Amino acid sequence: VLLLVSVTVANAAPQCYRYDEIKADQAVRYQAKLMVLSDSCGSDSYTLFVRRNARTLSQYQQQMVEHFRRVDGRRAEAVFDRFITRLANEVSLRIGRQPLASVCSNAAGFLAQALDFGRDGFKRYVAAQAAAARESYPVCAAD
């Protein structure tokens, strides 16, 4: 009975984010958006960005896997895979409602920005995005 109560309480606990997890979430969201826009607009921005920032992206992705492991405890890699797929699908649906020429014209600055990002610049960008979005996340009490 005690074990059942512990599992129920753990499952009822609200999902919270540590500050590094907020940064990781913002990085993964950026990556998903860049992937969809780059593919849709026929740009090589995503490929070049990933090639230049592979290690940093891998670290952010691992932080998200650890976040899912902490809040769920099981199958964190599968949860992460579904998460990033859902993000890409959301971006695709959002841009799919607009004429592609308009989407690509509006995304030109975003795609060009990705070409300029090296590791340090991308980390600064992600930190700024995380700071701006922090209020929209349930933050863990220790953070």
ZIVEN-V982636 format. One record per residue. N is the residue number from 0. RES is the residue in one letter. OMEGA is omega in whole degrees, 0 to 359 (NA if undefined). Layout:
BEGIN
n->(N & N)
res->(RES & RES)
omega->(OMEGA & OMEGA)
END
This chain:
BEGIN
n->(0 & 1 & 2 & 3 & 4 & 5 & 6 & 7 & 8 & 9 & 10 & 11 & 12 & 13 & 14 & 15 & 16 & 17 & 18 & 19 & 20 & 21 & 22 & 23 & 24 & 25 & 26 & 27 & 28 & 29 & 30 & 31 & 32 & 33 & 34 & 35 & 36 & 37 & 38 & 39 & 40 & 41 & 42 & 43 & 44 & 45 & 46 & 47 & 48 & 49 & 50 & 51 & 52 & 53 & 54 & 55 & 56 & 57 & 58 & 59 & 60 & 61 & 62 & 63 & 64 & 65 & 66 & 67 & 68 & 69 & 70 & 71 & 72 & 73 & 74 & 75 & 76 & 77 & 78 & 79 & 80 & 81 & 82 & 83 & 84 & 85 & 86 & 87 & 88 & 89 & 90 & 91 & 92 & 93 & 94 & 95 & 96 & 97 & 98 & 99 & 100 & 101 & 102 & 103 & 104 & 105 & 106 & 107 & 108 & 109 & 110 & 111 & 112 & 113 & 114 & 115 & 116 & 117 & 118 & 119 & 120 & 121 & 122 & 123 & 124 & 125 & 126 & 127 & 128 & 129 & 130 & 131 & 132 & 133 & 134 & 135 & 136 & 137 & 138 & 139 & 140 & 141 & 142)
res->(V & L & L & L & V & S & V & T & V & A & N & A & A & P & Q & C & Y & R & Y & D & E & I & K & A & D & Q & A & V & R & Y & Q & A & K & L & M & V & L & S & D & S & C & G & S & D & S & Y & T & L & F & V & R & R & N & A & R & T & L & S & Q & Y & Q & Q & Q & M & V & E & H & F & R & R & V & D & G & R & R & A & E & A & V & F & D & R & F & I & T & R & L & A & N & E & V & S & L & R & I & G & R & Q & P & L & A & S & V & C & S & N & A & A & G & F & L & A & Q & A & L & D & F & G & R & D & G & F & K & R & Y & V & A & A & Q & A & A & A & A & R & E & S & Y & P & V & C & A & A & D)
omega->(180 & 178 & 179 & 178 & 180 & 179 & 180 & 179 & 180 & 180 & 180 & 181 & 180 & 178 & 178 & 182 & 168 & 185 & 178 & 178 & 175 & 177 & 179 & 178 & 179 & 179 & 180 & 177 & 177 & 181 & 180 & 180 & 180 & 180 & 183 & 181 & 180 & 179 & 182 & 185 & 178 & 181 & 175 & 182 & 183 & 181 & 181 & 179 & 181 & 179 & 183 & 187 & 186 & 182 & 180 & 178 & 178 & 178 & 178 & 179 & 179 & 176 & 178 & 176 & 179 & 175 & 180 & 177 & 182 & 184 & 182 & 177 & 182 & 176 & 185 & 180 & 179 & 178 & 178 & 180 & 178 & 180 & 183 & 175 & 178 & 179 & 180 & 178 & 178 & 178 & 180 & 179 & 181 & 182 & 181 & 179 & 184 & 174 & 184 & 180 & 178 & 178 & 184 & 176 & 179 & 183 & 186 & 179 & 178 & 180 & 178 & 179 & 181 & 179 & 181 & 185 & 164 & 184 & 184 & 179 & 179 & 179 & 177 & 179 & 181 & 179 & 178 & 178 & 180 & 179 & 180 & 184 & 187 & 181 & 181 & 179 & 168 & 185 & 179 & 184 & 181 & 181 & NA)
END
